[in-house]
Amino acid sequence: MVNYVNLATPLGLLLSVVGGATRRPGPDGLVLACGYRYRFPIAGAFTVGNVVLTRRESLDDRLLAHEARHATQWACCAGLPMLPLYLLAMLASVLVCGDQASYNRSLSFKDCQ
């Protein structure tokens, strides 16, 4: 509910419509938007509010659990402030490890190598 009030989920739903994704209910209040047609951002999936967008037709449980954490982050960051914080976390990871995900615990499945 928080991500509806802070307008992050409506933004995610708008992106799903613009991106041509098919929406369906997911677990724990998530909306799965599969078939997103744009290649940006470069990721297997990305989350805006409670909307998980992906170019894939489905998501495995591990990736879905990862994206669900981002929905919580959107709620904790009061919506749009999540974007600059997320970008800063990616930049820190690039500076420390050389890629956008390895050092960023909110993005990564692996540790810095």
N, C-alpha and C positions, 0 to 999 in steps of 0.2 A: 504494500500500500504506500509506503514511504516514497518509492520510486515513481509512483503516479503523481503524488503531490508535488515532488520536486521537479516534475516534468521530464525526468530522464526516460521513463518508459514510453511516454507519448513520442519523444524524440526517436527512440529506438523503433517504435511502430512505424513512424513516418519514414525512417531509413529503410525499413523492410518493404514498404510499399514502393518507394522510389527505386529500390534495388530489385524489385520483381520477385521477392521471396514469398514462399508459401508459408503461412503462419499456422501453428497448431499449439495447443496447450502442452506444456512440459511439466516436469516435477516441481514441486515447491513454489508454485506461482510463476514459474518462468514461462516465457513464450518462445518457442523454437521457430526461427525464421530460416527455412532451408531453401537453397537454390538462389541465394543472393548473387546477383550477376556481376558486380564490380570487383575488380582485383585489388582494391584498396579498402582497408589496410591489408598488408601481407600477413595473413594469419590463417590458421585452420578454422578459427571462429573468433568472433569478438562480441562483447556484450555492452549494450547501452541500456541502462536501467535494468529491467527484468527481461529484456529481449536479447536472445542469443542468436546472432546472425552468422550464417555460414554458407559457403558455396556448395557444400556437401548436401547429400540427401538425408543424412542422419549423423548423429554424434555418438561416439562411444561413451561409456559411463565415466571414464577417467577425464576426458575432455569436458564433459558436461559438468562434472563436479568442480573442475577448475574454473569454468565460466560462471558457475553459480557463486563462487567466491567474489567474482567481479560485481555481480548484482548486489551483494552485501556491501562491497566497497562503494558503489554508487550511492547506496542509502546512507552510509556513514559519512560520506563526503558531501552530503546535501546536494547531490546532482551534479551540475556542470563544473564545480570546482574539481571534480574527479579528473577531468581532461588534462589540465596542466600538471596535476600531481602525478598522473600516470605517465605523462611525457617526461617529467623529471626523473622518475624511477627508471624509465627506459634509457635515458641519457646516462645516468649513473652506471647502469649495467654495461653500456657500451664503453665507458671510460675505464671501468675496472676489468672487464672480461673480454671486451671486443665485440660483443653482440648484445642485442636488445633484451635478451631473456635470461641468460645464465645467472646473473647476479640479482635479478629482480625476482624476489620471492612471489610476487603477485602474478608473474608471468610464467615462471619456470617450472619444469618438471625435473630439472637437473641442477647440479651444483656447478660453480665456477671450476673450470678445468685448468 
